[in-house]
Amino acid sequence: MDPSKIEQLGDELYQAMRKCNSLPPLTDRETDITIEDAYHISLRMLKRRQQDDGERVVGKKIGVTSKPVQDMLGVFQPDFGFLTDAMAYPDGADIPIAGHLIAPRAEGEIAFRLKKDLVGPGVTEQDVLAATETIMPCFEIVDSRIDDWNIKIQDTVADNASCGVYVLGENEVDPRDYDLPNLKMTIYKNGEFHSEGLGSAVQGNPLTAVAWLANTLGEFGIPFKAGEVILSGSLAPLIPVVAGDEMRLEIEGIGGCSCKFV
């Protein structure tokens, strides 16, 4: 794709995020768009956030890793994107929707905090484990700048993997003490049971998902850095939320995470 077109589409997505309005699918307008094109569009969007708003990258994310999420979105391979400091909310936070988010959906995830750099390709699950300081419960609030979540893989990659904001639980634990594929997460909406899932929902093992992300970004020359937070993907179907909704999750043997939408 022509560099000027990449810049234009990245700017459109940035403005859509800032103005809280959505765009027609990029894949309808640019039928030959590739995933690599989409990634470079996302980098333009990120550059605007860094230069115009002073945001800084604090982590990365993988999404669309579990079958329920793939079936829900009609996207059948993972996406990937960046986390900035402006996306982070503390456990128990009130998250504003009006003027901030367009069509938010909550995902229950396991987040990784790194203690050393990881540079793909060639990263294995054991490399991820060795590089991880702690894991913790997490809500990622995904939000699409594409009309009605009508996305293909190129749309969501271009749109920074449809990332909105995220909330990390306060309790951080050593992943070596847990059987990650068999960690059970239970999610509650407005105080009532909503859904549940296992760590194995994300590519069989959260370590596998994080290794895939390290290797995929490594092909673009993007490393994982010590201190960064990595979101490993949703363990259960996405949950639409509106102002007034309260979300809480618990990971068996680890702890929980919560937020309220206002």
Rosetta silent file (secondary structure, phi, psi, omega in degrees, C-alpha in Angstrom):
SEQUENCE: MDPSKIEQLGDELYQAMRKCNSLPPLTDRETDITIEDAYHISLRMLKRRQQDDGERVVGKKIGVTSKPVQDMLGVFQPDFGFLTDAMAYPDGADIPIAGHLIAPRAEGEIAFRLKKDLVGPGVTEQDVLAATETIMPCFEIVDSRIDDWNIKIQDTVADNASCGVYVLGENEVDPRDYDLPNLKMTIYKNGEFHSEGLGSAVQGNPLTAVAWLANTLGEFGIPFKAGEVILSGSLAPLIPVVAGDEMRLEIEGIGGCSCKFV
SCORE:     score description
SCORE:     0.000 S_00000001
   1 L     0.000  142.793 -179.806    0.000    0.000    0.000 S_00000001
   2 L   -60.368  135.223 -178.601    1.204    3.502   -0.800 S_00000001
   3 H   -55.385  -34.886  179.656    2.800    5.203    2.267 S_00000001
   4 H   -67.674  -33.855  177.000    0.522    8.230    1.904 S_00000001
   5 H   -70.012  -39.943  176.285   -2.546    5.955    2.036 S_00000001
   6 H   -59.060  -46.295  179.734   -1.181    4.230    5.153 S_00000001
   7 H   -62.701  -42.242  179.889   -0.692    7.624    6.782 S_00000001
   8 H   -60.969  -47.814 -177.307   -4.194    8.741    5.781 S_00000001
   9 H   -68.192  -37.912  176.058   -5.902    5.651    7.206 S_00000001
  10 H   -62.515  -39.638  177.929   -3.851    5.791   10.409 S_00000001
  11 H   -66.817  -38.859  178.130   -4.866    9.422   10.847 S_00000001
  12 H   -61.391  -44.154  179.721   -8.521    8.537   10.234 S_00000001
  13 H   -66.066  -38.845  177.739   -8.416    5.866   12.945 S_00000001
  14 H   -61.783  -47.279 -179.830   -6.685    8.244   15.350 S_00000001
  15 H   -65.029  -36.925  177.455   -9.325   10.918   14.789 S_00000001
  16 H   -62.509  -40.303  178.088  -12.114    8.339   15.146 S_00000001
  17 H   -64.913  -44.636 -176.908  -10.667    7.306   18.514 S_00000001
  18 H   -70.734  -34.401 -177.942  -10.348   10.892   19.721 S_00000001
  19 H   -94.272   -4.388 -179.259  -13.818   11.928   18.486 S_00000001
  20 L    57.360   48.372  170.718  -15.490    8.626   19.463 S_00000001
  21 L  -130.375  156.290 -176.004  -16.948    7.931   16.076 S_00000001
  22 L  -104.152  164.352 -176.589  -16.561    4.845   13.927 S_00000001
  23 E  -119.014  156.524  169.913  -15.471    4.351   10.314 S_00000001
  24 L   -60.735  151.404 -179.665  -16.563    2.023    7.492 S_00000001
  25 L   -54.168  134.687  177.280  -14.410   -1.119    7.389 S_00000001
  26 H   -61.748  -33.833 -177.026  -11.023   -0.485    5.822 S_00000001
  27 H   -70.404  -17.625  173.142  -11.326   -3.816    4.026 S_00000001
  28 H   -79.320  -31.118 -175.147  -14.415   -2.533    2.171 S_00000001
  29 H   -90.394  -32.428 -177.769  -12.530    0.541    0.979 S_00000001
  30 L  -126.818   85.185 -169.529   -9.126   -1.024    0.291 S_00000001
  31 L   -67.892  -18.045 -178.762   -9.828   -4.541   -0.906 S_00000001
  32 L  -102.063   14.744 -178.849   -6.162   -5.461   -1.374 S_00000001
  33 L   -63.704  134.804  178.715   -5.042   -4.399    2.123 S_00000001
  34 L  -103.209  168.353  176.203   -2.640   -6.892    3.740 S_00000001
  35 H   -63.417  -35.885  177.520   -1.958   -7.616    7.404 S_00000001
  36 H   -65.496  -41.632  173.881    1.420   -5.936    6.984 S_00000001
  37 H   -56.703  -46.682 -177.462   -0.312   -2.837    5.579 S_00000001
  38 H   -60.734  -41.124  178.853   -2.678   -2.937    8.548 S_00000001
  39 H   -61.780  -41.823  179.886    0.195   -3.149   10.995 S_00000001
  40 H   -69.495  -30.811  172.706    1.829   -0.067    9.469 S_00000001
  41 H   -63.644  -42.468  179.036   -1.507    1.767    9.682 S_00000001
  42 H   -63.787  -35.240  177.569   -1.618    0.913   13.386 S_00000001
  43 H   -65.331  -35.995  176.191    1.918    2.281   13.790 S_00000001
  44 H   -64.906  -43.510  177.441    0.771    5.576   12.272 S_00000001
  45 H   -59.840  -44.455  178.707   -2.141    5.675   14.716 S_00000001
  46 H   -62.678  -42.666  179.967    0.287    4.947   17.576 S_00000001
  47 H   -58.360  -40.539  178.197    2.687    7.663   16.382 S_00000001
  48 H   -63.381  -41.013  179.158   -0.137   10.209   16.572 S_00000001
  49 H   -63.366  -38.569 -179.304   -0.909    9.132   20.138 S_00000001
  50 H   -72.691  -47.437 -174.658    2.734    9.508   21.088 S_00000001
  51 H   -77.596  -43.186 -174.724    3.416   12.799   19.318 S_00000001
  52 H   -82.868  -33.062 -171.589    0.083   14.574   19.741 S_00000001
  53 H  -115.230   -6.164  178.321   -0.940   13.276   23.171 S_00000001
  54 L    73.838   18.162  178.911    2.359   12.356   24.851 S_00000001
  55 L   -74.459  153.257  177.601    1.379    8.726   25.394 S_00000001
  56 L  -128.270  146.746 -179.599    4.104    6.119   25.873 S_00000001
  57 E   -73.063  128.875  179.156    4.092    2.401   25.123 S_00000001
  58 E  -122.581    1.123 -179.755    3.941    0.267   28.288 S_00000001
  59 E   174.765 -173.262  179.232    3.082   -3.123   26.796 S_00000001
  60 E  -136.571  167.064  179.609    1.550   -5.191   24.026 S_00000001
  61 E  -142.841  149.165  170.037   -1.566   -7.268   23.519 S_00000001
  62 E  -116.082  143.696  178.079   -2.782  -10.266   21.608 S_00000001
  63 E  -139.248  175.591  179.964   -6.444  -10.724   20.846 S_00000001
  64 L    54.534   46.285 -178.515   -8.892  -13.017   19.041 S_00000001
  65 L   -97.304  -25.588 -175.108   -7.075  -16.044   20.443 S_00000001
  66 L  -100.449  152.949 -178.114   -9.981  -18.120   21.721 S_00000001
  67 H   -61.584  -42.032  178.354  -12.604  -19.929   19.647 S_00000001
  68 H   -58.765  -39.007  179.472  -15.584  -18.200   21.335 S_00000001
  69 H   -71.381  -40.831  178.051  -14.136  -14.782   20.488 S_00000001
  70 H   -60.634  -44.022  179.488  -13.239  -15.840   16.945 S_00000001
  71 H   -64.425  -38.318 -177.924  -16.756  -17.160   16.396 S_00000001
  72 H   -66.773  -40.844 -175.278  -18.287  -13.991   17.833 S_00000001
  73 H   -93.785  -16.743 -174.878  -16.248  -11.641   15.637 S_00000001
  74 L    70.630   26.471  177.249  -15.856  -13.835   12.555 S_00000001
  75 L  -119.443  123.396 -166.274  -12.083  -13.325   12.705 S_00000001
  76 L  -116.233   29.916  168.355  -10.159  -16.574   12.777 S_00000001
  77 L  -151.697  156.780 -174.202   -6.574  -15.626   13.559 S_00000001
  78 L   -67.131  154.259  169.926   -5.054  -13.530   16.349 S_00000001
  79 E  -111.315  176.932 -175.399   -4.547   -9.793   16.178 S_00000001
  80 E  -155.746  147.624 -177.304   -1.884   -7.737   17.941 S_00000001
  81 E  -162.716 -170.849 -173.932   -1.381   -4.217   19.181 S_00000001
  82 E  -113.572  149.605  171.520    0.187   -1.809   21.663 S_00000001
  83 E  -108.085  135.794  173.894   -0.723   -0.667   25.174 S_00000001
  84 E  -115.510  165.631 -178.537   -0.030    2.899   26.248 S_00000001
  85 H   -62.203  -28.269 -178.974    0.011    4.452   29.699 S_00000001
  86 H   -71.774  -15.369 -179.889   -3.211    6.335   28.894 S_00000001
  87 H   -85.221  -14.148 -170.247   -5.087    3.030   28.500 S_00000001
  88 E   -84.535  132.970  172.989   -4.337    1.780   32.038 S_00000001
  89 E  -124.279  147.450  178.710   -6.908    1.937   34.856 S_00000001
  90 L   -76.310  159.780  176.496   -6.432    0.702   38.442 S_00000001
  91 L   -55.005  134.111  179.193   -8.358   -2.208   39.912 S_00000001
  92 L    83.180    7.260 -173.587  -11.861   -1.125   40.903 S_00000001
  93 E   -69.434  153.567  164.893  -11.796    1.942   38.660 S_00000001
  94 E   -87.154  124.265 -178.111  -14.745    3.819   37.241 S_00000001
  95 E  -110.028  116.127 -179.674  -14.311    3.780   33.450 S_00000001
  96 L   -74.036  141.790  177.021  -16.105    6.533   31.529 S_00000001
  97 L  -101.702  -55.740 -176.816  -17.853    5.585   28.303 S_00000001
  98 L   -58.761  125.322  179.282  -19.356    8.806   26.929 S_00000001
  99 L    79.823    0.693 -178.209  -16.682   10.732   25.077 S_00000001
 100 L  -128.930  -38.201 -176.687  -14.128    7.975   25.612 S_00000001
 101 L  -130.116  156.101 -175.167  -15.374    4.677   24.162 S_00000001
 102 L  -102.992  -59.468 -177.950  -17.624    3.769   21.213 S_00000001
 103 L  -142.008   68.733 -170.514  -18.877    0.186   21.578 S_00000001
 104 L   -70.921  147.400  174.446  -16.979   -1.336   24.520 S_00000001
 105 E  -138.173  139.759 -176.819  -16.829   -5.024   25.364 S_00000001
 106 E   -95.914  137.376  176.158  -15.115   -6.568   28.390 S_00000001
 107 E  -123.666  133.072  172.913  -12.663   -9.453   28.158 S_00000001
 108 E   -90.763  126.663 -172.619  -11.312  -11.447   31.102 S_00000001
 109 E  -138.727  170.247  167.995   -7.618  -12.183   30.624 S_00000001
 110 E  -107.657  124.241  178.739   -4.340  -13.177   32.242 S_00000001
 111 E  -102.606  146.489  179.841   -1.744  -10.411   32.043 S_00000001
 112 E  -113.309  136.097  171.254    2.030  -10.955   32.165 S_00000001
 113 E  -110.938  124.341 -172.614    4.571   -8.517   33.605 S_00000001
 114 E   -89.258  146.988  175.600    8.064   -9.029   32.162 S_00000001
 115 L  -109.118   -9.344  174.189   11.334   -8.860   34.062 S_00000001
 116 L  -150.855  164.253 -177.874   13.569   -9.033   30.999 S_00000001
 117 L   -67.004  151.944  170.815   13.436   -8.353   27.279 S_00000001
 118 E  -133.161  128.281 -178.767   12.124  -10.884   24.772 S_00000001
 119 L  -127.579  115.253  176.227   12.969  -10.547   21.106 S_00000001
 120 L   -87.968  172.603    3.038   11.411  -12.790   18.465 S_00000001
 121 L   -78.841  175.462  178.018   11.397  -14.716   16.259 S_00000001
 122 L    95.205    2.481  179.629   12.377  -17.972   17.939 S_00000001
 123 L   -74.674  132.420  178.941   10.770  -17.266   21.337 S_00000001
 124 L  -106.794  170.675  176.054    9.422  -20.409   23.047 S_00000001
 125 H   -58.935  -39.102  179.197    6.932  -20.923   25.872 S_00000001
 126 H   -67.298  -34.673  175.442    9.868  -21.590   28.231 S_00000001
 127 H   -62.441  -42.309  179.069   11.495  -18.333   27.128 S_00000001
 128 H   -61.890  -46.465 -179.848    8.281  -16.495   28.015 S_00000001
 129 H   -59.912  -43.615 -179.185    8.125  -18.161   31.428 S_00000001
 130 H   -65.681  -29.142 -177.265   11.756  -17.313   32.146 S_00000001
 131 H   -89.346   -6.460 -175.058   11.204  -13.674   31.160 S_00000001
 132 E   -93.244  130.098  174.994    8.013  -13.227   33.228 S_00000001
 133 E   -83.401  -51.638 -178.098    8.129  -11.690   36.675 S_00000001
 134 E  -146.995  163.502  167.766    4.438  -12.027   37.570 S_00000001
 135 E  -122.978  161.099 -178.560    0.980  -12.696   36.187 S_00000001
 136 E  -157.083  158.838  173.608   -2.264  -11.092   37.301 S_00000001
 137 E   -66.993  152.662 -176.373   -5.997  -10.971   36.526 S_00000001
 138 E  -153.465  139.903  162.267   -6.991   -8.414   33.930 S_00000001
 139 E  -104.337  124.220  165.149   -9.988   -6.897   32.198 S_00000001
 140 E  -100.786  130.498  176.113   -9.276   -5.620   28.724 S_00000001
 141 E  -102.062  101.022 -179.335  -12.014   -3.342   27.443 S_00000001
 142 E   -81.837  153.974 -175.674  -11.909   -3.709   23.689 S_00000001
 143 L  -157.086  126.579 -175.227  -13.481   -1.041   21.501 S_00000001
 144 L  -101.390  131.127  172.401  -13.705   -0.901   17.722 S_00000001
 145 L   -86.195   10.744  177.229  -13.298    2.244   15.650 S_00000001
 146 E  -105.301  136.794 -175.837  -14.918    0.253   12.817 S_00000001
 147 H   -49.326  125.012  169.457  -18.697    0.492   12.310 S_00000001
 148 H    56.633   27.548 -178.689  -20.675   -2.100   14.304 S_00000001
 149 H    56.541   30.343 -179.149  -17.600   -4.290   14.909 S_00000001
 150 L   -85.918   76.972 -167.948  -17.837   -5.299   11.241 S_00000001
 151 L  -118.929  148.133  162.496  -14.189   -6.334   11.081 S_00000001
 152 L  -108.989  174.790 -175.053  -11.832   -8.613    9.252 S_00000001
 153 H   -57.921  -38.116 -179.194   -8.348   -9.356   10.571 S_00000001
 154 H   -65.742  -35.577  178.999   -6.856   -6.406    8.647 S_00000001
 155 H   -63.927  -45.827 -175.740   -9.410   -4.019   10.177 S_00000001
 156 H   -74.392  -35.007  175.504   -8.656   -4.982   13.757 S_00000001
 157 H   -63.447  -44.732  178.815   -4.871   -5.034   13.303 S_00000001
 158 H   -60.561  -33.550 -176.459   -5.010   -1.553   11.763 S_00000001
 159 L   -91.205   35.152  179.890   -7.186   -0.420   14.679 S_00000001
 160 H    51.350   45.779  177.911   -4.559   -1.400   17.272 S_00000001
 161 H    56.120   34.434  176.677   -6.219   -4.775   17.811 S_00000001
 162 H    53.565   34.485 -177.748   -9.474   -3.040   18.785 S_00000001
 163 E   -85.605  136.325  174.737   -7.961   -2.074   22.131 S_00000001
 164 E  -107.164  -81.381  177.488   -9.707    0.464   24.331 S_00000001
 165 E  -140.583  175.817  177.730   -8.435    0.405   27.927 S_00000001
 166 E  -148.977  156.529 -178.038   -7.410   -2.221   30.469 S_00000001
 167 E  -129.127  125.686  178.440   -7.569   -2.880   34.214 S_00000001
 168 E  -101.628  135.294  172.894   -4.984   -4.936   36.114 S_00000001
 169 L   -67.010  154.363 -176.085   -5.796   -6.771   39.339 S_00000001
 170 L   -76.230  -25.488 -175.046   -3.707   -5.837   42.355 S_00000001
 171 L   -87.376  114.737  178.947   -2.625   -9.392   43.209 S_00000001
 172 L  -111.145  135.474 -175.129    0.448  -10.455   41.198 S_00000001
 173 E  -131.023  163.561  178.899    1.821  -13.992   41.468 S_00000001
 174 L   -79.120  119.418 -176.546    4.708  -16.073   40.170 S_00000001
 175 H   -63.957  -21.651 -179.393    3.515  -18.012   37.088 S_00000001
 176 H   -68.578  -13.253  179.897    5.887  -20.880   37.906 S_00000001
 177 H   -90.826    2.552 -172.607    3.629  -21.726   40.856 S_00000001
 178 L  -133.780  152.561  173.219    0.580  -22.379   38.654 S_00000001
 179 L   -90.344   93.507 -168.277   -0.661  -24.689   35.924 S_00000001
 180 H   -60.335  -41.898 -179.896   -1.548  -21.926   33.482 S_00000001
 181 H   -62.478  -24.761 -176.787   -3.686  -23.909   31.002 S_00000001
 182 H  -102.804    9.125  172.979   -5.903  -25.085   33.861 S_00000001
 183 L   -64.839  131.449 -177.767   -6.365  -21.760   35.610 S_00000001
 184 E  -104.762  127.216  176.952  -10.114  -21.173   35.901 S_00000001
 185 E  -111.019  133.418  175.656  -11.565  -17.702   35.476 S_00000001
 186 E  -119.168  132.433 -174.445  -15.130  -16.843   36.500 S_00000001
 187 E  -116.719  135.493 -179.483  -16.709  -13.598   35.311 S_00000001
 188 E  -121.663  137.120  175.425  -19.590  -11.729   36.949 S_00000001
 189 E  -119.590  122.232 -178.896  -21.674   -8.914   35.468 S_00000001
 190 L    53.981   41.138  174.547  -23.687   -6.735   37.848 S_00000001
 191 L    82.358   -2.787 -178.408  -23.130   -9.229   40.644 S_00000001
 192 E  -115.423  146.454  177.775  -24.400  -12.267   38.739 S_00000001
 193 E   -55.040  134.723  178.315  -22.472  -15.115   37.143 S_00000001
 194 E  -116.904  -50.569 -175.738  -21.903  -14.451   33.458 S_00000001
 195 E  -165.565  172.924  178.203  -19.323  -16.880   32.064 S_00000001
 196 E  -150.340  164.696  179.256  -16.159  -18.804   32.768 S_00000001
 197 E  -166.164  165.939  178.848  -13.101  -20.099   30.967 S_00000001
 198 E  -110.194  159.315  175.313   -9.736  -21.790   31.342 S_00000001
 199 H   -56.281  -28.145 -179.697   -6.250  -20.616   30.498 S_00000001
 200 H   -67.392  -10.877  179.349   -6.223  -23.218   27.748 S_00000001
 201 H   -63.373  -26.801 -178.779   -8.778  -21.100   25.841 S_00000001
 202 L   -97.887   92.405  176.156   -5.920  -18.965   24.502 S_00000001
 203 L    56.562   28.305  177.712   -4.058  -21.176   22.023 S_00000001
 204 L    88.207  -22.873 -177.194   -3.949  -24.036   24.525 S_00000001
 205 L  -168.120  130.227  176.946   -1.743  -22.135   26.975 S_00000001
 206 H   -55.155  -31.516  177.778   -1.283  -18.405   27.722 S_00000001
 207 H   -62.495  -37.667  178.460    2.473  -18.966   27.356 S_00000001
 208 H   -64.712  -41.996  179.418    1.889  -20.111   23.772 S_00000001
 209 H   -63.666  -43.547 -179.086   -0.123  -16.983   23.015 S_00000001
 210 H   -68.235  -37.791  176.690    2.549  -14.671   24.438 S_00000001
 211 H   -63.014  -42.368  176.997    5.299  -16.519   22.549 S_00000001
 212 H   -58.568  -43.959 -179.035    3.289  -16.131   19.318 S_00000001
 213 H   -65.212  -43.158  178.037    2.947  -12.422   19.947 S_00000001
 214 H   -59.621  -41.816 -178.266    6.673  -12.012   20.689 S_00000001
 215 H   -72.505  -38.397  179.292    7.544  -13.823   17.474 S_00000001
 216 H   -65.731  -47.166  178.789    4.977  -11.972   15.353 S_00000001
 217 H   -69.420  -31.012  177.288    6.090   -8.547   16.558 S_00000001
 218 H   -60.526  -32.984  177.592    9.715   -9.661   16.300 S_00000001
 219 L   -65.070  -22.906  176.890    9.224  -10.088   12.559 S_00000001
 220 L   -97.428    6.607  179.424    8.433   -6.356   12.466 S_00000001
 221 L    79.181   20.517 -178.423   11.475   -5.502   14.603 S_00000001
 222 L  -107.129  116.231  179.266    9.408   -4.804   17.738 S_00000001
 223 L   -88.966  161.475  160.452   10.759   -6.353   20.986 S_00000001
 224 E   -83.386  140.875 -178.211    9.080   -7.034   24.310 S_00000001
 225 L  -118.090  147.886  177.202   10.844   -4.939   26.944 S_00000001
 226 L   -53.512  135.453 -178.917   11.484   -5.559   30.639 S_00000001
 227 L    93.096  -15.230 -179.322    8.718   -4.012   32.722 S_00000001
 228 L   -73.647  155.454  173.597    6.111   -4.209   29.990 S_00000001
 229 E  -102.437  133.641  179.229    2.668   -5.711   30.488 S_00000001
 230 E  -119.443  122.166  176.932    1.505   -8.305   27.950 S_00000001
 231 E   -92.319  127.607 -166.877   -2.191   -9.172   27.629 S_00000001
 232 E   -97.021   -1.151  176.654   -2.550  -12.792   26.545 S_00000001
 233 E   113.068  156.479 -173.547   -6.123  -12.905   25.219 S_00000001
 234 E   -76.131  136.944  178.396   -9.672  -13.484   26.414 S_00000001
 235 L   -89.730   -6.371 -175.699  -10.591  -16.699   28.227 S_00000001
 236 L  -149.194  169.290  179.146  -14.325  -16.265   27.550 S_00000001
 237 L   -59.032  152.261  177.740  -16.661  -14.572   25.060 S_00000001
 238 L   -65.993  146.445 -175.251  -16.621  -10.767   24.873 S_00000001
 239 E  -120.727  109.384  176.374  -19.209   -9.023   27.054 S_00000001
 240 E   -60.128  141.031 -179.848  -20.882   -5.798   25.799 S_00000001
 241 L  -133.318  152.392  176.916  -21.056   -3.142   28.524 S_00000001
 242 L  -134.075  169.849  178.348  -22.885    0.154   29.004 S_00000001
 243 L   -56.769  133.684 -177.386  -22.804    2.879   31.630 S_00000001
 244 L   103.203  -19.342  179.695  -23.921    1.462   34.968 S_00000001
 245 L   -74.901  141.784  174.000  -22.522   -2.028   34.410 S_00000001
 246 E  -117.527  131.765 -179.356  -20.148   -3.503   36.975 S_00000001
 247 E  -118.981  139.692  176.276  -17.722   -6.260   35.969 S_00000001
 248 E  -144.058  143.716  173.667  -15.753   -8.563   38.249 S_00000001
 249 E  -134.854  156.020  175.638  -13.657  -11.649   37.623 S_00000001
 250 E  -133.135  133.500  171.607  -11.901  -14.177   39.807 S_00000001
 251 E  -106.271  122.040 -174.828   -9.050  -16.496   38.852 S_00000001
 252 L   -53.343  122.784  176.461   -9.038  -19.556   41.079 S_00000001
 253 L    83.243   -2.569 -178.133   -6.152  -19.422   43.524 S_00000001
 254 L  -118.659  -51.561 -176.921   -4.890  -16.019   42.347 S_00000001
 255 E   140.589 -165.926 -171.335   -7.442  -13.286   42.961 S_00000001
 256 E  -132.649 -170.289 -175.823   -9.687  -10.931   41.095 S_00000001
 257 E  -161.721  144.436 -179.522  -10.170   -7.695   39.224 S_00000001
 258 E  -148.844  161.934  174.340  -13.123   -5.333   38.871 S_00000001
 259 E  -161.385  160.842  176.578  -14.322   -2.145   37.202 S_00000001
 260 E  -129.540  143.636 -178.637  -17.480   -0.105   36.775 S_00000001
 261 E  -102.395  133.799 -174.502  -18.637    1.771   33.700 S_00000001
 262 L  -129.337    0.000    0.000  -19.957    5.294   34.125 S_00000001
